[in-house]
Amino acid sequence: MNPGTRSLVGEDGQQFLFDPGSFCLELLLTGGPAQHQRDELLRAPADLADWLAGSRLALAAPMADVRVRLTELRQLKEFRDTMWSVARSLVRGDAVEPRYVELINECAGATLRPELDPATGGRRWASPITGDQILGAAARDAIELIGQHGDRLRECHADDCSLLFADTSRPGSRRWCSMQRCGNRNKVKSYRNRQG
């Protein structure tokens, strides 16, 4: 499984793969405001370090030596909750609240710095990796996604699914969080309707 693609379990107990298409949207899978009813995965700084190992950031370089303070974790969760509201507004064609835009812009400061590993010659992130740097990476990803590809933000078309993703397909026609799950359920439903 590629970093950034997550294995999720639906309410029906079915396991499926989901690629949200961007790091800032991948972060939404860690929890969120109560109305989104997602279990909180980031209860402690160590939880974030563990989660990052399978994230899109790990595509570029291993996520080693992650040191996150509790205050940084709180800020990252505030950003995540803001992204829920922003992405949902954009998907529905609503205006984004200026205070949310301000928060995203303010969070974009700290950067992860790539460097060459002297032992292997491969790419790595300069250590230690801080919570502020992770927050900065998520905010810059959000700015790029919203500013350049905001029209590619989608919500799964299934009535009982609220997963958000960036449609990275060439034609821009992705409708489902996962063809394994919601896409397949829709095919079965359509087939039964035609038979019936």
C-alpha positions in Angstrom: 0.0 0.0 0.0 1.3 3.4 -0.9 1.9 6.0 1.8 -1.1 8.3 1.9 -3.5 5.5 0.9 -5.3 4.5 4.1 -7.0 1.2 5.0 -10.3 2.2 6.6 -13.2 0.2 8.0 -16.7 1.3 7.3 -19.6 1.1 9.7 -20.6 -2.2 8.1 -17.2 -3.6 9.1 -15.9 -3.8 5.5 -12.3 -2.8 5.1 -11.4 -0.7 2.0 -8.5 1.4 0.7 -9.0 5.2 0.5 -6.7 7.7 -1.1 -7.7 11.3 -0.2 -5.3 12.7 -2.8 -3.6 15.3 -0.6 -1.9 15.5 2.8 -4.3 18.1 4.2 -7.2 15.9 3.4 -5.5 12.8 4.6 -5.2 14.5 8.0 -9.0 14.6 8.2 -9.0 10.9 8.7 -7.4 11.3 12.1 -10.6 12.7 13.7 -12.4 16.0 13.6 -15.3 18.0 14.9 -18.2 16.1 16.6 -20.5 16.5 13.6 -18.1 14.4 11.5 -18.2 11.5 14.0 -14.6 10.3 13.4 -12.8 8.6 16.2 -9.9 10.8 17.5 -6.6 9.1 16.5 -4.3 11.8 17.7 -4.7 11.7 21.5 -1.0 12.1 22.2 2.1 13.4 20.3 3.4 9.8 19.9 0.1 9.0 18.0 1.0 11.7 15.4 4.5 10.3 15.0 3.1 6.8 14.4 0.4 8.1 11.9 2.9 10.1 9.9 4.9 7.0 9.1 2.1 6.0 6.6 1.3 9.5 5.4 1.9 11.2 2.1 4.9 13.0 3.6 6.6 9.6 3.9 6.4 9.3 0.1 9.1 12.0 -0.1 11.3 10.8 2.8 11.0 8.6 5.9 9.4 10.2 8.9 12.1 9.6 11.4 12.9 11.5 14.6 9.5 13.1 15.0 9.3 15.3 18.1 5.9 16.8 18.7 4.9 18.9 21.7 1.4 18.8 23.1 0.8 22.4 22.1 1.8 21.6 18.6 -0.6 18.7 18.5 -3.4 20.9 19.6 -2.6 23.4 16.9 -2.5 20.6 14.3 -5.9 19.4 15.4 -7.3 22.9 15.3 -6.0 23.2 11.7 -7.6 19.8 10.9 -11.0 20.9 12.2 -10.7 24.1 10.2 -9.9 22.1 7.1 -13.1 20.0 7.7 -15.2 23.3 7.5 -13.2 24.7 4.5 -13.3 21.6 2.4 -17.0 21.0 3.1 -17.8 24.6 2.2 -15.8 24.4 -1.1 -17.4 21.0 -2.0 -20.9 22.6 -1.5 -20.1 25.8 -3.3 -20.3 27.9 -0.2 -18.0 30.8 0.7 -15.1 30.0 3.0 -15.1 32.1 6.2 -12.2 34.6 6.2 -11.1 33.6 9.7 -10.4 30.1 8.3 -8.4 31.4 5.4 -6.4 33.5 7.9 -5.7 30.5 10.1 -4.5 28.4 7.1 -2.2 31.2 6.0 -0.8 31.7 9.5 0.0 27.9 9.8 2.1 27.8 6.7 5.3 29.2 8.2 7.5 26.3 9.4 8.9 24.0 6.7 10.2 20.5 6.5 13.7 20.7 5.1 14.9 17.9 2.9 18.5 16.9 2.9 20.7 14.1 1.7 21.5 11.3 4.1 25.4 11.1 4.3 25.3 7.3 4.9 23.0 6.3 2.1 22.9 9.3 -0.3 19.1 9.1 -0.2 16.7 11.8 0.7 15.6 12.4 4.3 13.9 15.1 6.3 16.3 17.1 8.5 15.8 16.2 12.1 14.2 16.6 14.4 10.8 16.9 12.6 8.6 19.1 14.7 4.9 19.5 15.0 5.2 23.1 13.6 6.8 21.7 10.5 4.1 19.1 10.0 1.5 21.9 10.5 3.3 24.0 8.0 3.4 21.2 5.4 -0.4 20.6 5.9 -1.2 24.3 5.5 1.0 24.7 2.4 -0.7 21.6 0.9 -4.1 23.2 1.7 -3.1 26.5 0.1 -1.9 24.7 -3.1 -5.0 22.4 -3.2 -7.5 25.2 -2.6 -5.7 27.8 -4.6 -4.9 25.7 -7.7 -7.3 22.7 -7.6 -10.2 23.8 -5.4 -12.6 22.7 -8.2 -11.3 19.1 -7.8 -12.4 18.8 -4.1 -15.1 16.1 -3.8 -17.3 14.4 -1.3 -18.2 10.8 -1.9 -21.5 10.5 -3.8 -22.8 7.7 -1.6 -25.7 8.9 0.6 -24.1 7.4 3.8 -20.5 8.5 3.2 -18.9 11.8 4.0 -15.3 11.2 3.0 -13.7 14.1 1.3 -11.0 13.8 -1.4 -9.1 15.6 -4.1 -10.0 14.2 -7.5 -6.6 13.5 -9.1 -8.0 11.5 -12.0 -7.2 12.8 -15.4 -10.8 13.5 -16.5 -11.8 14.8 -13.1 -14.7 12.4 -12.9 -14.0 10.5 -9.6 -17.3 10.2 -7.6 -16.6 7.6 -4.9 -14.3 7.5 -1.9 -13.4 4.0 -3.1 -14.5 1.8 -5.9 -14.0 -1.1 -3.5 -16.7 0.2 -1.2 -19.1 3.0 -2.3 -18.5 2.6 -6.0 -19.2 -1.2 -5.8 -22.2 -0.7 -3.6 -23.6 1.8 -6.2 -23.0 -0.7 -9.0 -24.8 -3.5 -7.1 -27.7 -1.1 -6.3 -28.0 0.0 -9.9 -27.9 -3.7 -11.1 -30.7 -4.7 -8.7 -32.8 -1.7 -9.7 -32.5 -2.7 -13.4 -33.4 -6.4 -12.6 -36.2 -5.5 -10.5 
